[in-house]
Amino acid sequence: MTLNEPETKKRSYATAITLVALVLVLMLTCVPYLVSIALAEGPAQVNTADASPIFGVTIPHGYKQWELIAPAEEAAPLDELRAVVGNQTAIDAYQAGKLPFPDGTILVKRAWKRKQSPEFASATIPGAATTVQVMVKDSRKYTATGGWGFGRFVNGKPVDEAQHRTCWGCHEARAKSRDYVFTRLAP
């Protein structure tokens, strides 16, 4: 053994310990972050009782924070205020004027009974929530309905199958030229 050999061994042990410590720190800081991202973006556990009959559409998580596409007012007998919001795929397609909408587009229509504002007599404000209606674009899954799946929910629960059977017929008859979507992007 030469005089430098013990010193070289000490350096390699120090380097190995430093590398192990660095890897350990990276694992302890990055892995939980990556796992949380994977879980957040992974497939949601869907309770079939919360999914619409026929289509299996559910209310998307976080939709109340999505960007507004357009407001609307529904006259009597429904007497509702409505707001259609969309996920980023929908917003990008609207802004680009892209039809048909790409797969992954999700549109959500929120509806409330209209009521007069107690503070301002000529203003109408949202009252009680009435429905949440969802359209999901998946051209492979929903080939028989123009690539769209539908869901209508009252108090967070899907309405019956008979009501869901009316969705496609209405959209097909009235909005075929706009990829079966009624809502236009508000200016």
C-alpha positions as CSV (number, residue, x, y, z in Angstrom):
1,M,0.0,0.0,0.0
2,T,1.3,3.5,-0.8
3,L,1.0,6.5,1.4
4,N,-1.7,8.0,-0.9
5,E,-3.9,4.9,-0.9
6,P,-5.6,5.4,2.5
7,E,-6.3,9.0,1.6
8,T,-7.8,7.9,-1.7
9,K,-10.0,5.4,0.1
10,K,-11.2,8.1,2.5
11,R,-12.1,10.4,-0.4
12,S,-14.0,7.6,-2.1
13,Y,-15.9,6.8,1.1
14,A,-16.7,10.6,1.5
15,T,-17.8,10.8,-2.1
16,A,-20.0,7.7,-1.8
17,I,-21.6,9.0,1.4
18,T,-22.2,12.4,-0.2
19,L,-23.8,10.8,-3.2
20,V,-26.0,8.6,-1.1
21,A,-27.1,11.6,1.0
22,L,-27.8,13.6,-2.1
23,V,-29.9,10.8,-3.7
24,L,-31.8,10.3,-0.4
25,V,-32.6,14.1,-0.2
26,L,-33.8,14.1,-3.8
27,M,-36.0,11.0,-3.2
28,L,-37.5,12.5,0.0
29,T,-38.3,15.8,-1.7
30,C,-39.2,14.8,-5.2
31,V,-41.0,11.4,-4.8
32,P,-43.9,12.7,-2.6
33,Y,-44.4,15.6,-5.0
34,L,-44.4,13.3,-8.1
35,V,-46.8,10.9,-6.4
36,S,-49.2,13.7,-5.5
37,I,-49.2,14.9,-9.1
38,A,-49.8,11.4,-10.4
39,L,-52.7,10.9,-8.0
40,A,-54.2,14.2,-8.8
41,E,-54.0,13.6,-12.6
42,G,-54.8,9.9,-12.5
43,P,-58.1,8.4,-13.1
44,A,-60.7,9.4,-10.5
45,Q,-62.5,6.8,-8.6
46,V,-66.0,7.1,-10.0
47,N,-69.0,6.0,-8.0
48,T,-71.4,4.7,-10.6
49,A,-74.3,6.1,-8.6
50,D,-72.9,9.5,-9.4
51,A,-72.6,8.9,-13.1
52,S,-75.2,9.7,-15.7
53,P,-77.2,6.7,-17.1
54,I,-76.4,5.8,-20.7
55,F,-73.2,7.9,-20.9
56,G,-71.5,7.4,-17.5
57,V,-70.6,11.1,-17.3
58,T,-69.9,12.6,-13.9
59,I,-69.6,16.1,-12.6
60,P,-66.0,17.1,-13.1
61,H,-63.9,18.0,-10.1
62,G,-63.0,21.7,-9.8
63,Y,-65.5,22.8,-12.6
64,K,-66.6,25.8,-10.5
65,Q,-63.1,27.3,-11.0
66,W,-63.2,26.9,-14.8
67,E,-63.3,29.8,-17.2
68,L,-66.6,31.3,-18.3
69,I,-67.6,30.6,-22.0
70,A,-70.9,32.4,-21.9
71,P,-73.8,33.4,-19.6
72,A,-77.4,32.8,-20.7
73,E,-80.9,33.5,-19.5
74,E,-83.7,31.0,-19.9
75,A,-87.2,32.5,-20.0
76,A,-90.4,31.1,-18.5
77,P,-91.3,28.5,-17.6
78,L,-87.7,27.6,-16.5
79,D,-86.9,31.2,-15.4
80,E,-83.2,30.5,-15.0
81,L,-79.8,32.2,-15.1
82,R,-77.1,30.0,-16.7
83,A,-73.4,30.0,-17.1
84,V,-71.4,27.7,-19.3
85,V,-67.9,27.0,-18.3
86,G,-65.2,24.9,-19.9
87,N,-62.0,23.1,-19.2
88,Q,-58.8,24.3,-20.8
89,T,-59.3,22.1,-23.8
90,A,-62.7,23.7,-24.4
91,I,-61.4,27.3,-23.9
92,D,-58.5,26.7,-26.3
93,A,-60.8,25.3,-29.0
94,Y,-63.3,28.2,-28.6
95,Q,-60.5,30.8,-28.7
96,A,-59.0,29.2,-31.9
97,G,-62.5,28.8,-33.5
98,K,-61.8,25.1,-33.7
99,L,-64.6,22.8,-34.8
100,P,-65.2,20.0,-34.2
101,F,-64.1,20.3,-30.6
102,P,-61.2,18.0,-29.7
103,D,-61.5,15.0,-27.6
104,G,-61.1,15.9,-23.9
105,T,-63.4,19.0,-24.2
106,I,-65.7,19.3,-21.3
107,L,-68.5,21.9,-21.0
108,V,-70.5,22.4,-17.9
109,K,-73.7,24.4,-17.7
110,R,-74.6,25.7,-14.3
111,A,-78.2,26.9,-13.7
112,W,-80.0,28.8,-11.0
113,K,-83.5,30.1,-10.5
114,R,-83.6,33.9,-11.3
115,K,-84.5,36.1,-8.4
116,Q,-84.7,39.8,-7.9
117,S,-81.9,41.5,-6.1
118,P,-83.0,42.8,-2.7
119,E,-80.4,45.6,-3.0
120,F,-81.1,46.7,-6.6
121,A,-84.7,46.4,-7.9
122,S,-83.8,46.1,-11.6
123,A,-81.1,43.4,-11.1
124,T,-81.7,39.7,-11.4
125,I,-79.4,37.5,-9.4
126,P,-78.9,33.7,-9.0
127,G,-81.3,32.0,-6.6
128,A,-81.4,28.3,-5.8
129,A,-79.3,26.1,-8.0
130,T,-81.4,23.9,-10.3
131,T,-79.1,21.8,-12.5
132,V,-75.6,21.1,-13.6
133,Q,-75.4,19.8,-17.1
134,V,-72.2,18.3,-18.5
135,M,-71.0,17.5,-22.1
136,V,-67.8,15.4,-22.5
137,K,-66.2,14.9,-26.0
138,D,-64.8,11.5,-26.6
139,S,-65.2,10.5,-30.2
140,R,-64.4,6.9,-29.7
141,K,-66.6,6.3,-26.7
142,Y,-69.6,8.2,-27.9
143,T,-69.7,7.5,-31.6
144,A,-73.5,7.1,-31.7
145,T,-74.0,10.6,-30.3
146,G,-71.6,12.7,-32.4
147,G,-68.7,12.1,-30.0
148,W,-70.4,13.6,-27.0
149,G,-71.5,12.1,-23.7
150,F,-74.1,13.9,-21.6
151,G,-74.9,14.3,-17.9
152,R,-77.7,16.2,-16.2
153,F,-77.5,16.5,-12.4
154,V,-79.9,17.8,-9.7
155,N,-78.4,18.2,-6.2
156,G,-75.3,16.4,-7.4
157,K,-77.1,13.3,-8.5
158,P,-77.9,12.2,-12.1
159,V,-81.5,12.5,-13.3
160,D,-83.2,9.4,-14.7
161,E,-82.4,7.6,-17.9
162,A,-85.5,9.0,-19.7
163,Q,-84.3,12.5,-19.3
164,H,-80.8,11.6,-20.5
165,R,-82.3,10.0,-23.6
166,T,-83.6,13.5,-24.7
167,C,-80.1,15.1,-24.7
168,W,-78.8,13.8,-28.0
169,G,-82.0,14.4,-30.0
170,C,-82.1,18.0,-29.0
171,H,-78.4,18.7,-29.8
172,E,-78.5,16.8,-33.0
173,A,-81.6,18.6,-34.3
174,R,-80.6,22.1,-33.3
175,A,-76.8,22.4,-33.2
176,K,-75.3,19.9,-35.7
177,S,-73.4,22.6,-37.6
178,R,-71.6,23.6,-34.4
179,D,-70.5,20.1,-33.4
180,Y,-73.7,19.7,-31.5
181,V,-72.9,22.6,-29.1
182,F,-75.4,25.4,-28.5
183,T,-73.1,27.8,-26.6
184,R,-71.0,30.4,-28.5
185,L,-68.1,32.1,-26.8
186,A,-69.1,35.4,-25.3
187,P,-67.4,38.4,-26.8
